[in-house]
Structure formats: structure tokens, C-alpha cells
Amino acid sequence: MTELRHNFVEVNRTRLHYVEAGEGPAVIFCHGFPELWYSWRHQLPALARAGYRAIALDMRGHGASDAPPDIESYDVCHTVGDVVGLMDALGIERAAFVGHDAGTSTAYHAALMRPDRVRGVMGLSVPYIPRGPVSILEAFQGAVPPGFYMLYFQEPGVAEKDLGRDVKETLRRLIYANSGQNPQVPFIMTVPPGGNLVDQLPAPDGPIEFLSEIDLEVYVAAYSRTTFRGGLNGYRVFQRNWEITAPWNGMALPVPSAYIGGTSDTVLHFPGFREAAQAMGNALFIEGAGHWIQAERAEQVNEELIKFLATLPR
């Protein structure tokens, strides 16, 4: 069994928890929401066996990492600062990055801001979209249904109360609803006026195929302790991220890139997202897979990731 090594590092006055396995060229994994380092439990051992040093962190605001109270502390300059600081602390000159969901923002912007430190980047679920003339929130206005979840998440305190009523049920429903196991494709999360999100999510009528009860309890324990605020704050800096990334407007990724997404992932049904994935030049769409692709199709993702890493300059 591959040894998983848990450690903490102090980076830019923030204490980060990370887990690593293996030795060799470094690969840094950035998870999304509502997730943890544990979302990469299938990838860490596989990469270690393939000769890589695989490192997955609890992103700030999640798991055992610090959760700064102010929303601005979750902007992309802070999260890129976290991963660059982690590299500095561990003596890593260059690394490949893998991001999923909201974690892709950190992975892609690390490549944009510090191409000298990034060998290549792979995005799962969310493709790279160059900064445009308006923020993603403004772009979605009128293009998504009223009550779209990203808009619902903007008001501090509202979604925290909704998602925190029953942490286990919230996670079960969020994970199932956005998976390939949910027959309703695409499933677009929306909230009716005066309503809440969790009640709109379908509940699985049996086990989640790619998530055991033991796995689920890892997430439940973490989010019961931290609440959902840190992850939600990541959505609340969308406008700020657009404002502070003006120097990189319209810029293509300056390092080799790849993308993997599932055909049943609602993200690929957002306006322009499938085209953006194809524009990355090395895109794979896995039939029937949903949003949690690194768990739903772990072996295939591992195989494609290792193939991609083998193409990168040392």
C-alpha cells in the first residue's frame, strides 16, 4: 500500500495541510467545492507508483487548512500564492498542476502568473477560459436560469445556512446530483425565489457508485467542523478575480495543457464551455461521466494524466 504523508506548512501567514505520496517530479493537485485533498485519493497512489511526487493540499478554507475570515483572502492571487509558497517550502523548483472544478482557477492562474514554475497543467471538468471583457458572473446574466447556484452563493450567510442544516444530506445530494449516476442530464442547480438549494437536489435511492459511506464520512467530518464558508467564498471572489487579472486579459495558457471532462457533467453544458475545452487542444470527453470525474472514472483519468505528464519537459 502506498504511504500517504500528512504535513502542514506555513505559507504567507496561512497554515496549509497537504498530503503527498511518492518521489520524483512534483505534481500538485488543487481540489474544488465541496471537496478536500481526499478528492485525489485515487490519483496519489497511482502517480506515486508511476514515479511522481504527488501532492494534494486542502485549499485555504477547506479541511485542515486555515480559513481566513475575509472574502478577499480567497482571490486567485492568494490561492496561487499558496501553491507557489508550498513549492518554495518544499524545495520544488517546477511542478505540473492538476485542478478540478474551482481548483482549476488556481491551476490555470499559476500557469499564467508563474510559467517559470509550472511544467504543464491539466484541468478536470472546468476548462480554461481566457479573461474576457466581462466577468463570468456578468457573462452568465441572462444566459442561465434565474436562481442559478453561482448567483445564489454570492450573498454571505445565505448558502452557509442552507448547506449547513444537514451536512451529510447536503453532501450526498450535491455529489449525486452532479454525477453521471443522476439520469437527469444536464442537471442545472437553481434555487426558486424564497427557497433553498438542498431541497431542489435529487437524493440517491441507493449507494453512490463511486463514493463509499466511509468516503462520505471523511467529507462530512471535515465540513461539519469547518462549515461551507471557505468554499463559498471562492465563488464570491469571481468579480474580484476578473478585476485583478486584467494584465492577463485574453492570454492563452503559456504551458502545455490538457483537459478531461464527462459528457454528463453539467459544466460542459454552460454556454461556451465545451468549445473552451476543445480550444485547449488536448481534450478528452468521457462518455457518461459526471462532474466528479477523478472518482467516477479514476482508472481512466489516472491513465490519461500519466500519459500527459510523460509529454512534459523536465
N, C-alpha and C positions, 0 to 999 in steps of 0.2 A: 504493500500500500504506500502511495506517495505521501511523504511527510509534508504537512501544511504548517508553515511557521508564522505565528501571530506576533506582531510587533506594533509599537507606537513610535511616532516621530513628531517632533515639534517643528512646524513649518509656518513662518510668518505669523507667529503668535497663536497658531491653531494646532491643536493636538489631533493627529490623524491616525486612525487604526488601519493597518494593512496586513494582508496575508500573502505569503509568497511560497512558491514551490520550484524546485529545480535550480540548475545552474546553466549559464550560457548567456547569449544575447537577451537583453531585457525586453519584455512585452508588458505594457501597463494597461490594465482593464478599468474602464470607467462605467459604472452601472447607471441605470435610470431610476424611475419612480413608479411604484413604491418598491424599491429594491435595496440590496445590500451587496457587500463583497460576495456574499454567498450565492448570488445570481451567477457567478462564474465557477461554481463548484465542479462542473463538468469539464471546464476548459483548463483549469490549473493543473490537474494531474496529467492531462493529455499533452500539454505543452512541455511540462517537465520531462516526460518520457521522450519527447521529441528533441530534447537538448536545449530548451529555453529556460530562462529565469522568468517565470510568470508571476506578476504582482497585481493583486486586486485590492483596491482600497475601499473603505467606507467613505464615500464622498462627504464633504462637510455637510452637517445637518442630518446625517444618517448614521444608524448603528452606533458603534462605539467611538466615532469621531466627534469632535466638538461641534456644537450647533450655535454659531453666533446669533444673537437676538435680532439684529437689524437686517432688513431685507437686502440692502445694498451689498452686504457681505457675501451674497450668493451670485454676484455677477461673474461674467466669464473671465474677467481679469483676475479675480480672486481664485477661481477654480483652476485656471491654467497656472497661476502662481503656486497652487497646492501641488500639482503634479511635477512642475519644474523643481520646486523645493524638495519634493520627495526624491527626485533623481539626484539632486545635489547631495542630500543627506546620505544617500546610499552609494554615492560614488559612481553613478551611472552617467556616462557622457551622452549617449544617444539611446533611444528606445523606440520600438514600434508601439503604436497605440491601437486599442480596440475599444470602441464606445457603443453603448446600446441606449436607445431611447434618449432621455435627456443627457445622458453621458456622452452622446456623440458631439454635443456642443463643445464640451471640454476637449475632446479628442481632436476635433476639426480645428478649433481655435489654437490649440497647442501647435498644430502644424502650421497654421497661418502666422502666428506670432513668434514662434521659435523653431523655424525649419532646420536650424543648426542642431537641434536636439532630437528631432523626430525623423526616424528612418522611413516610416510609412504609416498609414492609418487605414483601418477597416471600420466601417460603420455598419451596425446591425439595426434594422427597422427604419431608422431615420436617415435619409440621405443628406449629403452636403448640398446646401443651397446658398450660393454666394449672397452676400448682403446686397439688398436692392434699395429702391428709392423709399420704401416704407417698411415698417417693422412687420413681423409675422402676424401680430395681433391686428394691425391695420389691414393687412392683406386679407385676413380671414373675414373681416367685416363684410357681410352680405354674401359671402361665399360658403358659409357654414350655417347650420340651423341655429335658430335662437336658442339660447341656453347652452351653447357649446361648452364643453367642460373646461377648456383653457380660459375662457372668459369667466366662467363660474369660479375658477380658482383664484381670480385676481383680488378679491376683497378679503383682507386679512381677517381670520377668525371664523368665517362662514364655512368654508370647506373643512377646516380643522374640526369643528363641532360635528359636522355631518359624518366625516370619515371616522371620527373617534368614538362614536356612540357604541359600536361593537367592532373592535379592531379585527377580530378573526373573521367575522362575516363580511366586513368591508374587503379584506384581502382576498377571501375566497371568491367573492363576486367580481372584483376588479380583474383578478387573474383569469378566471374562467371566461368572463365576458369578452376579453380581448385576445382570447386564444383561438387556435384553429379548431378546438373542440366545440366551440359555440357555432351552431349551424346558421346563425343569422350573420351574414357577411354582405356588406360591411356593417359592423355594429358601431354606430357613432354615439358616443356618450353625450347626452344632453340632459338638461335639468329644466322641468317646467316652472313657470312663474310661481314663486312661493314654495316650491318643492325642494327636494334634495336629490343628490346623485345616487346614493347607495340603493334607494328604493327603486330606481329605474333600471338597475343592473340585474340581469338574469342570474339565478342561483343554479349551480350544477345539481343535477338529480342523482349524482353518484360521485365517485372519486375523480379528481382531476388527473388525467392520464400521466402528466409529466411532473407532478408535484405531490409527493407523499405527505401524509399527515405530519411526519417528523420534519420534513422540509418546511411545511406551512408554519409549524410552531416556531421555527427559527425567526421567521418574519414577524409573527405575532408577538413574540417576546420582545423583539427589538422595537417595534412600533408602539407597543404598549408602554415602553419606557420613554421613548423619545417624542412621541406623538408624530403627526404627519407634517408639522410646520416646516421643518427644514426642506423637505422635498417640494412642498407647495411654494416656498419662497423662490425656488428655482424657476417657477412659472411667472412669478411676479417681477422678475428682472428682464423679461423679454424686451420690453420697451427700452430699458436702460442698456441692455446689451447692444441693441441696434444703434443707440446714440454713441456709445463709446467705441464702437468698431468701425467708425467712419473711415479711418485710414486704410482699411482692407476692403472698401466697397468694390463689389464686382470681381474680386480676386478669386482665381482658381486655386485649388489646393496645390501647394508648391512641392509636394512629396508624392510618391506612389500611393494610390488609394484603391480601395475595393469596397464593395457593398454586398450584403446579404439581407434579403427580406422575404417574408412569406406572402404568398398570394392572398391569404385570408387576413392579413394584417390591415386593419383599418387605415393605418398611416399611409399606405400606398394608394388609398382612395382619396386622400386630401388633394386639393387642386394643385397640380404641377409636381407632386412628389414622385410619382413613378418616372416621369420624364427626367427629374433631377437625378434619380438613382441611375438611370441609363446613361446620363451625361458623365457619370463618374468613370465610365469606360471599362469597368471590370465588375459588372453587376450580375448577381445570381438571384433568381426568384424561385423559391422552393414551394412547390405546389402543396396547398392545403395547410401550410404552416401559418401560425398567427404571430402575435406581437412578441411573445417570449421565445424567440427562435433559438436562442442558445440552449434552452432547456427542452423545447419541443422537438428539435432536430439536432440534438447535441453532437452525435457522431458525424453528421454531415457538415455541421459548422466547424467542428474541430479539423476535419479533413481539409476543408477549403481554406481555413485560416492557416494551417501549417503549410499548405501549398503556396499561399500568398507570401508568407514570411520568408519562404525559401527564395523568393524572387528579389528580395530587398537587398540593397547594398549593405555590406557590413560596416 
